[in-house]
Amino acid sequence: MNRKQRRAEKKHGRPVTQGPSLAVQAVFADAVHHHRAGRLNEAERLYQQILAVDSSHADSLHLLGLIGYQVRRYDFATDLIRRAIKINGTVSNYHSDLGNIYYATGRLDRAIACYCRAIELKPDHMEAHYNLGNALRKYWRLEEAVACYRRALALKPDYADAHNNMGNALREQGRLDEALAHYARALEIKPDHMEAHSNRLFSRNYLADQPPDSLRELAQRFGALIAGRVGQAFTSWRNLPSGQPLRVGLVSGDLRDHPVGYFLEALLRAADAGRVAFLAFPSHPVEDQVTTRIKPYFQEWKPIHAMSDEAAARLIHATGVQILLDLSGHTGHNRLPVFAWRPAPVQATWLGYFATTGVAAMDYIIGDPHVAPSNESHHFTETVWLLPETYLCFTPPPAAVEVSSLPAQSSGCLTFGCFNNLSKINHRVMAVWTRVINAVPGSRLMLKARQFEDAATRRDIRAQFAAQGLAEDGLLIERPSSRADYLRAYHRIDIALDPFPYPGGTTSVEALWMGVPVLTKMGNCFLSHAGETFASNAGLPDWIATDDDDYVTKAVRFASDLGHLADLRARLRAQVLASPLFDAPRFARNFETAMWGMWELWQSKQ
């Protein structure tokens, strides 16, 4: 017996010997018990003890690798599970869990291969079907992803996560009613499923004629749920020393190549570090070239994606931030439950969402006079804090893409376009856009979206427009591309059409920067007013339609005057670059004033 075996015998009061002995089995059972109870350190110690005497114990290799995955030691986990597969490659779970590691580290092709192998070994492996659906959805192979979720649900109908992610895939296909049904089912099974709550709220915004008050009530239910999970919220915070900049924390999963990153970068560059010091609390592990550019503007960078809500709240509180901003709302990777702990004395939501969060501990929602007029303040559980001109400011794209001449003047054909997320194009939008195309002889509609990577989605959207009366040659569909190629696609667009009630954000500002005017429509809530902010601040108030009929009338009138369109296109980039939408120093001063105003108001109440 070697030294490690003697230590194991002393610890457990029984011999541990080489091979599949009863003692090894007993230690393994203890390890699994600790593992299931979440005592990972003790489980790891016991798995290591077994492997010290039996290095070919495949189940210990696998489960020790699983612990590595759980604590995000991905290289460690990969090595162990691969060793387990080398010893016994017929265990479906080994392949499935290796796929999860590859998925977590962005190696989707390898993840898909592992899930497929797991299913080949065990056709009724529910988790493998579910995880394969997740990986395919990342590739925008939406119809295949839906099929995987259906198989997972056939094997386990009460799997809340599968219902939630099925809802996400269906939403991305534009099948909103079906998506909402799956979110509702997820919440029936698991009433505290936070992602399903947020996804349901987020998805309701895509539907036409959603009463803002009903969305507020739904958000309040979410807020009450997370408030009930807080042990003891913070009631005291670090003081701000005299003469020091205000410490403003940003909680976001989108500090990267994402619309939030695009809008945030301009502010960070232009902000006065003597007035405001920014701290980042990323809620998503992905970092990219945008992250690299913006990271130096933060005084501190403290990821919270691997932390519980309480642990994240304690970390944020310890940094002494005076104001904590949520940049996600009910979008992906949000950490709204952290705000319920009140880690900062002043908390606000801004930029990443467009409606109330429903979180009682969220003091403010930051807007502007266009998106949050005073007569709509009852839409929010938060107090509205208005920036004077626009609530956001865009960063000019780094790609050197010039504005082209008006394409209709050379093609002889007027091309309308929309490069928004397909989920925004509901049946009412399709009907209005079909009226526009049919009213402008020889015109066509060009759509470009991530979802068009999926062949079934391309067929479906063609069928839906055909049902509205749009001829097949009146619709052009393009797959996604790099950002530079996406911007160059505006060289083929004469007029951009804004969807409703969920208008464009990044796409609208990028269209304007590319010299393409955007026809938008008045709304009745923060979200649906966004197009009004862009058009008004860009100096294009006449491009705001009052209703569906006015939308069609304006589209036809603008399309009939190519000379005016050409002149506008030639000057539009310079016009918007000088506007509040792109004037970062001007926006930064307004933003800093807002932050200090919130802080001083809080201090005055103490």
N, C-alpha and C positions, 0 to 999 in steps of 0.2 A: 504494500500500500504506500503510495507516495504522500508527500506533505499535504497537498491540496485535498486528497481523499481523507486523510486523518482529520484535517480541519472541518470538513463537511460532516464527518461522523460525529465529531464533538459537538457541532452546532445542532444537529438533528437527533442525536441520541440513537442513531442507527447507521449501519455501514453504507457507504456509497461506493460502488464498484463499477468497473468498466462494463459496458454493454447495457442492454435493456433490463437491468435488474429491478426487483421490486422496490429497492431503495431509491433508485433513480426515478422510477415512476412516481414514488411518493413525493420526492423533492419537486418533480415537475408539476404534480398536482398542486403543491403549495404555491409554486411560482404562478401558475395560472390563476389560482384563487386571489393572490395579491394583485395580479395584473387586472383582473376583472373589477376589483375593488378600487382601482386607480392608484394603488400604491406601487408606482412604477419603479422607484429606486430599489425596493425590496424584491420585486419581481425580477429586475435586471440582475441583481446580485445572485439570485438563485439560478437563473438561466446560465449565467457565467460559470457558476459552480458546476452545473451539469456538464457544460462544454469543456471544462477543465479536465474532466475524467472521460468524457465521450465527445470528442470533437465532431463526430458524425451524427449527433442527435439532431435530426433535421427539424423537428418541431421546435426545439429550443432555439435553433438558428433563426427559424422563421419568426417566432414570437419576440425574440430579442431584436430582430430587425424591425418588427412592428412597433416596438417601443421607440426605436430610433426614428421611425416615421412620425410617431405621435409627438415627439419632442423636437422634430425638424432637424434631426441629424441625418440628412438624406444620403450622403455618401456611405456612412456607416450602415444604414439600413439596407441600401442597395447591395452592398457586398455580402451581408449576411443572408439575405433572402436568395440571392443568386447561388450562394453555396448550398442552401437548402434545396433549391431546384436541381442543382447538379447531383445531389445525393438521391433525391426522389422527385423526378419531374412530372409525376402523375397526379399531384395534389393541386386541385383547382385553386384553393385559397392562396397558395404560394404565388401563383401567376397573377391572380387578381390583386393581391396586396403589392406586388412589384409594380403592377400597372398604376396603382394609386401613387406610388413614389414618383414614377415617371410623369404622371399627370400633374402632381404638385410642383414639379420642377420644370414644367413646360415642354417636356419631351413627348408630345402627343402621339406621334406615330408609334413610338415604342409602347406607350400606354395602350393604344388600340390593339396592337399585336398581342399584348399580355391578356387583355380582357377577352379577346377572341379565343386565345388558347385556353383560358379558364372555362369558357362556355363550351368549347369542344370537349374538354374533359368532363364537364358537368353541365349538361344542357339546361338544368333547372337552377343554375346558380344565379339567384335573384340579384345579389349585389353586383355581380359582373355585368349583367344586362343593364342595370341602372348606371353603373360607372361608364360603360361603353357609350350610353346615351349622352352622358355629360361630356365625354371627349369628342364625340361627333358633333355635338352642339357647338363646341369651341371652333370647329372647322366650318360652321354654318351648314353642315349637312343635316338640315333640320328634319326632313322627312324620315331619314334613317334614325335620328335621335328619338323622334316621337315613337317610332316602331320599337325601339329598345325600351323606352319607358313603359309602353303598353305591355311588353313581355314581362317586365319586372312587376307591374301591377297585377298581371294575371297570376303571377306566382305569389304575390303578397298584396292583396287589394287594400290593406290598411297601412301601406307604407307612405307616410306623410311626405317625406323628402321627395319621393318619386312623383307624387301628385304636384308638389310645388315646382319641381323642375320641368315636368310635363307642361305645366302652366307657362313657364318661361319660354319653352320652345314653341308652343302654340301662339303665344303673344308675338314672338318674333316672326311668325308666319302671317300675322295679322288676324288670327282667329281668336278674337278677344273674348267673345262670349264663352267659348270652350275653355280658354285660359282661366277666366274668372271662376268657372265651375270647378276646376281642379284646385285653385287656391282655396275655395270654400270647403272642398272636401278635405284638403290638408288640415284646415283649421277645425273641422269637425273631429278629426282623428286626434289632433294635437292642438288644443286651443291656444297654447303659448308658443306656437311656431312663429318666431319673430320674422323670419324671412318671408313666410307666406303672408303675414299681415302687411309687411311693407310692399311686397309684390302686388298684392290685391289693391292697395291704395295707389301705387304707381300706375298700374294698368287701367284703373278706372279713369284716369286723366286722358286716355286716348279716345274714349267714347264721346260721341256728340251728345250735347244737351245733358251733361251731368250737373245737377244742382250743386253749387259750391258748399251750401250748408250741409248736404248729406255727406260730402267728402270730409268736412270738418268733424261731423259726428263720428264717422268711422275712424278718423285720426285720433279723436279723443279716447276712443275705446282702446286703441293701441297704447296711448299715453298712460291710461289708468293701469293697464296690464304691466307695463315696465315699472311704473311707480311702486306697484305692489311687491316687486321683487327686490327692492332696495332695502338693505339692512338699516343703516343709519347714514343719511346723507350728511355731507359736510355742512357745517354752520359757521366756520371761521376760516379765514384765508390770510395769506401773507400780505402785509402792507406794501404799498409802492413807495420806495424811498424818494424823497424830494429830488427833483432834477433828473430822475431816471426815465427812460422811455417806457411807455406802456407795453407790457408783455401780453402779446396776443397769440393764442394757440390755435392751430388749424387741425381739425380732425377730418381726414379724408382718405379714401382708398384710391384717389385719382390724381395723385401728385406725380403725373407721368404723361405719356402720349395719349391725352384724353382731353375733351373739351374743357374740363375744369383746369387742367394744366395750361391750356392755351390762354384762357382768360386770366388765370392767376399770375402768369409769368410777367406780364406788363406791369402789374401792380407792384410785385416784389422788386422789380428793377427800379421803379420810380419812387418807391417809398423812402421817406426820410428816417434813417436809422436812429436819429436823435429823438424822434417822436414816438416811433413804434418799433418794437423788436418782435420779430415773428419766431414762433416755435412750431415745429411740425410733429404731428402724431399720426404717422401713416397707418392706415388700417388694412393695407394690402401689401404683400411682399414684393410685387413686381416693381422694378426700377428700370429706367431706360434713358434715352438721350435727353428727354425733357427733364427727368429727375436730376440728371447730372448738371443741367443748366441752372435749375432753380435751387438746388440744395445749398449752395454757398450763401444764399440770401437769408437762410434761417439761422438764428442764433443757436438753436438746439434741434436735433433730429432724433426723435425717440419713437421707434416703431411700437405699435400696440396690437398688431394683427394676431399675435400668438397669446395674448393676455385675455383673461376673463374680464368681464365688465368692471368688477370691483377692483381688480388689480390695475387695470388701465386708469380708472378714476383716481386711484391712490397715486399712481405715477404722475398723472397730470397735476393733481393737487400739490404734490411735492415740488413741482417746478415753479410754483408761485405765479402762474398766469393770472392776470386780472380779467381778461376776456377770453372766452373759448368759443370758437366758431365751428359750427358743423357745416361741412361743404358737401354733404351727401343727401340729407333728407331721407326719403324712402327709396333711394336708388341703391345699387349694389354696393356691398362692403361697408354699409353704414354702421355706425356705432352709437346710434341714438340712445340705447339703454345706458351708456356711460354717462350721458348728460343728466339722467335722472338722479345720479349720485351727487350732483351739484359740485363738481371738482373746482369750478371757478365761480367767483361771485357774480359775474355777468356772463350770460350765455346767449348766443344768437345763431340763427341759421341763415346761410347765404350761398348763393351761386350755384350749388349743385342740384337744387330742387326748386320747385315753383309753386308750392302750396304749403299749408300749415303742416307741421310735424305732429301736432297733437300732444307734444311733450310739455307737461305743466312747468317743468324746470327750464324750458327754453324761453328766455325773456323777450327776445326780439326776432322778427323776420326783417331782413334788409331788402328794401325795394326802391322804387322811384315813383314819381307822380303818374307815370303811364301804366305800370303794372299793378300798382296798389293805390288807386284813388281812395280818397277818404271815405266815400260812401260804401266801400267794400271791406272796411276794417273788421266787420263781423265774420268774415270768412276765416279768420285766424284765431288760434288760441294764444298766439304771441302778439305783442304790441308791434305795430309796423313802425320801422325807422326808415325814413325816406332819405336817400341820397338825392341831391338836387336835380340831376339831369338823367343819368342812367345808372342802373345798379350794377353794371358790369362794363369792363373795358377789355378789348381784344388785343392780342399780341399779333402783329403782322407775321404771316407764315415765313419761315426761313427760306423756303424754296423760291428761287428767282424766276417766277412765272409772270410774264408780261401780260398786259391786257391786249386782247386781239381786237381787230375791227369787227363790226357787227356782222355775224355770220349770214344773216338773212340777205344782206346786200350782194353776197356772192353765190349763195346757194339757191336763191329764189324761193326759199321756203322758211317760214317763221317757225322756230323751234322753241317751245316752252319746255321747262325742265324743273325737276325736283330731285335733289340728292339726299333727301331725308330718310330716316329710318322708315322702313316699309310699314311698321305698326301704326304710324301716324295717318296712313292713307286709308281711312275708313270709307264705307260705302257712300256716305254723303259727299265726301271729298271727291270720290270717283265720279259721282253724278255731276257735280259742278264742273269739274275739269273736262269731262266729256262734252258738256255744253259749250265750253270755251273752244275746244278743238273743232267741234262741228260748226261753230259760228265763224271761224277764221279759215277760209278756204285754203286747202293745201298745207295747213299747219300740222304739227305733230308734237307729241309729248315724249320727252326723254326722261326715264327714271334710272337712277343709279343708287344702289344700296347694297349693304353687306349681305342681306338675305338672298340676293340674286346669285350667290354662289351655289345655291341649291336649285337643281333643275325643276323639281316639283313645285317649288315656290314660283319660279318663272312661269310655268304653265298655268298655275292657279291665278296669278295676277292678270295674265292675258285673258283668261276666261271671265274674270270678274269685270274687267273693263268692257269686254265684248258684250256682256249681259247689260251693261249700261248704254250700249249703242255706239261704242268706239270701234271703228274699223281696225283690222289687224295692222295695216300699214301706218296707222296713226300713232302707234305706240312703239317706242324704242326702249329696250331694256339692256342695261350694262351691268356687268359684275363689278365688284369692288376692285380698287387698285391702290397703288402707293399714293401718298398724299400729294406729291408733285403731279402725278398723272391725273389724280382726281381734280386738282385745280385746273389743269390744262383742259379737262373736259368742259369747263365753262366757255372755252373758245367756240363750242358748238351750240351754246344756249343764248337766245336773244332775251328772253324774259323768264325769271324764276317764279314759280308758283308756290306759295306757302300753303301747307296743309292746315287744317283746323279741326277741332279746337286746340290741337297740340302743334303749334307752329315751329319753324326751324329756330335754332339758336346759332350754333357754330356755322351751320350750312348757310344761314342767311347772311352772317357777317362776311363769310368767305366769298359768297356770291357778290356782295357789294364791293369787296376789295378787288374782285376780278372784273368790275365794271358792269355787272349784271344786276339790274334793278329787280326787287322782289315785291310781287303783289301779295299783300297780306290782308287779313280781315279783322275787324274789331272783335274783341272778345268780351267776356263777362267775369273773368277772374284773372289772378296773377299770371297763370300759365298762358291763357289765350290772349292776354294783352301784350305778350313779349314782342310780337311782330310790330306793334305800335311803338314800342320803345326804339326798336331798330330803325324803322322808317322815319320817325319823328327826329331822332338824333342825327340821322344821315341826311336830313334836309329833303325828305321825300314824303311829306304828309299826304300828297295826292295819291300815293300808292297804297293807301289804307281804304279798303272797301267797307261799307256799312253792313252789308248783308250778302246773301248768295247772289241775288240778281245784280247788285252793284258790282260784285266781284267779276261776274261775266261781262257786264257792260264796260268796266274799266279795262279788262284784258283785251277785249275787242278793239276799244279805242286806242290803247297804247300800241297794239299790234299793227294798226292801220297807218301809223306814222313812223316809217323807218328812219326818216331824217332826224326826227326828235330822238329816237332810240339810239341812233349812231352818235349824236352829239352828247347825249347823256353818258353813253358808254365811255367816250373819250375822256370825260372829266370826272367820272364818278370815283375813281380810286383817290385822286387828290382831294376830292370833296370829303370822302369819309375819313381819310387819314387826318384831316384837320378838324374832324368832328369829335364830340365827347366819346364816341365809340372807340376811338383809337388814341386819344390824347391822354397818355398814361400819367404824365405829371399832374395834369388838371384833375384826373380821377383820383390819383393818390392823395392829393390834398383834401379832397372831399371825403375820402375814405378815412383818413387819419382824423379829420374833424369829427366824423361820426363815432369812431372808437373812443376818442376823448370825451365826446358828449355823453356816451353811455356810461363811461366810468365816473364822470363828475356827477351825473344824475344819481348813480348808485351811492356815491359818497355823501351826497346831500341828504340822503334818506337814513343814514346811519346815526 
